[in-house]
């Protein structure tokens, strides 16, 4: 019986970078495959309204980790208003809050569910513009 040889560890930085990227890419492809039905559901039921509302949301912002059944939408670092608007729209489309975790910084994470689809997103409410205070006239 022949024993399979273990591939040699990459030695150059280039080979290490290529090995890392090949592994990362394979993991992302497996992740996309595992969330395919959730992405199809979200795409058909919610993306038309999201596009119509002008909310920027891209495929690379979706994740689904481990056995957790929620579809995770990454936070929009440069636009904290985006996830707040997305939450509002998803609620209008019939999703209901099933879990909320408040962050000490002022933001929160929320799970919104409708049917078999749960969407998890973080809202940086502490980074949103505050409503202008009314100025009293003398």
C-alpha positions as CSV (number, residue, x, y, z in Angstrom):
1,X,0.0,0.0,0.0
2,X,1.5,3.3,-1.1
3,X,1.4,6.2,1.3
4,X,0.4,9.6,-0.1
5,X,3.2,12.2,0.3
6,X,2.4,15.3,2.2
7,X,2.9,18.3,-0.1
8,X,5.9,20.4,0.9
9,X,5.2,23.6,2.7
10,X,5.6,26.7,0.5
11,X,8.9,28.4,1.2
12,X,9.0,31.6,-0.8
13,X,6.7,34.5,0.1
14,X,5.1,34.2,-3.3
15,X,4.3,30.6,-2.8
16,X,3.0,31.2,0.6
17,X,0.7,34.0,-0.7
18,X,-0.6,31.8,-3.5
19,X,-1.3,28.9,-1.1
20,X,-3.1,31.3,1.3
21,X,-5.2,32.8,-1.5
22,X,-6.1,29.5,-3.0
23,X,-7.3,28.3,0.4
24,X,-9.2,31.5,1.1
25,X,-10.9,31.3,-2.4
26,X,-11.9,27.7,-1.9
27,X,-13.4,28.5,1.5
28,X,-15.4,31.5,0.1
29,X,-16.7,29.4,-2.8
30,X,-17.9,26.7,-0.3
31,X,-19.5,29.5,1.8
32,X,-21.3,30.9,-1.2
33,X,-22.5,27.4,-2.1
34,X,-23.8,26.8,1.4
35,X,-25.8,30.0,1.4
36,X,-27.1,29.7,-2.2
37,X,-30.8,29.1,-1.3
38,X,-30.7,32.0,1.2
39,X,-29.2,34.3,-1.4
40,X,-31.8,33.3,-4.0
41,X,-34.6,34.0,-1.5
42,X,-33.2,37.4,-0.5
43,X,-32.5,38.3,-4.1
44,X,-36.0,37.5,-5.3
45,X,-37.9,38.9,-2.3
46,X,-36.0,41.9,-1.2
47,X,-33.4,43.1,-3.7
48,X,-35.9,44.7,-6.1
49,X,-37.1,47.0,-3.3
50,X,-33.6,47.6,-2.1
51,X,-32.4,48.6,-5.5
52,X,-35.5,50.8,-6.0
53,X,-34.7,52.5,-2.7
54,X,-31.2,53.2,-3.9
55,X,-29.6,51.3,-1.0
56,X,-26.2,50.0,-2.1
57,X,-25.8,46.3,-1.3
58,X,-23.3,44.0,-3.0
59,X,-22.8,40.2,-3.1
60,X,-19.5,40.3,-1.4
61,X,-21.2,41.8,1.7
62,X,-23.1,38.6,2.5
63,X,-21.8,35.8,4.7
64,X,-23.1,32.8,6.5
65,X,-20.9,31.2,9.1
66,X,-21.0,27.8,10.7
67,X,-24.3,26.3,11.7
68,X,-26.0,29.7,12.2
69,X,-28.8,29.9,9.8
70,X,-28.8,33.7,9.5
71,X,-27.6,35.5,6.4
72,X,-25.1,38.0,7.7
73,X,-24.9,41.4,5.9
74,X,-21.6,43.2,6.7
75,X,-21.7,46.7,8.0
76,X,-21.1,49.6,5.6
77,X,-18.0,51.2,7.1
78,X,-18.1,54.4,5.1
79,X,-21.9,54.8,5.2
80,X,-23.4,54.0,8.6
81,X,-26.8,55.2,7.4
82,X,-26.9,52.2,4.9
83,X,-27.7,49.5,7.4
84,X,-30.2,51.7,9.3
85,X,-32.0,52.3,6.0
86,X,-31.8,48.6,5.1
87,X,-33.3,47.7,8.5
88,X,-36.2,50.1,8.0
89,X,-36.9,48.8,4.5
90,X,-36.7,45.1,5.5
91,X,-39.2,45.8,8.3
92,X,-41.6,47.6,5.8
93,X,-41.3,44.4,3.7
94,X,-42.6,42.3,6.5
95,X,-39.5,41.1,8.3
96,X,-39.8,41.1,12.1
97,X,-37.2,41.5,14.8
98,X,-36.3,38.2,16.5
99,X,-33.1,39.2,18.3
100,X,-31.4,42.4,19.2
101,X,-28.0,42.9,20.9
102,X,-27.1,46.3,22.1
103,X,-23.4,47.3,21.9
104,X,-21.8,49.4,24.6
105,X,-20.8,51.9,21.9
106,X,-24.4,52.7,21.1
107,X,-25.0,50.6,18.0
108,X,-26.7,47.2,17.9
109,X,-27.0,43.9,16.0
110,X,-30.3,42.7,14.9
111,X,-31.9,39.6,13.5
112,X,-34.8,40.1,11.2
113,X,-36.9,37.1,10.1
114,X,-39.6,36.3,7.6
115,X,-40.4,32.7,6.8
116,X,-37.3,30.6,6.8
117,X,-35.0,33.5,6.1
118,X,-33.2,35.3,8.9
119,X,-31.0,38.3,8.1
120,X,-28.4,39.6,10.7
121,X,-27.0,43.1,10.4
122,X,-25.3,45.6,12.6
123,X,-26.5,49.2,12.8
124,X,-24.0,51.8,14.0
125,X,-26.7,54.1,15.4
126,X,-24.1,56.0,17.4
127,X,-22.5,57.1,14.1
128,X,-25.8,58.4,12.5
129,X,-26.3,62.1,12.2
130,X,-28.4,63.5,15.1
131,X,-31.6,65.3,14.3
132,X,-31.0,69.1,14.3
133,X,-32.3,70.7,17.4
134,X,-35.0,73.2,17.0
135,X,-34.0,76.8,17.4
136,X,-36.4,78.8,19.5
137,X,-37.3,82.2,18.2
138,X,-37.1,85.1,20.7
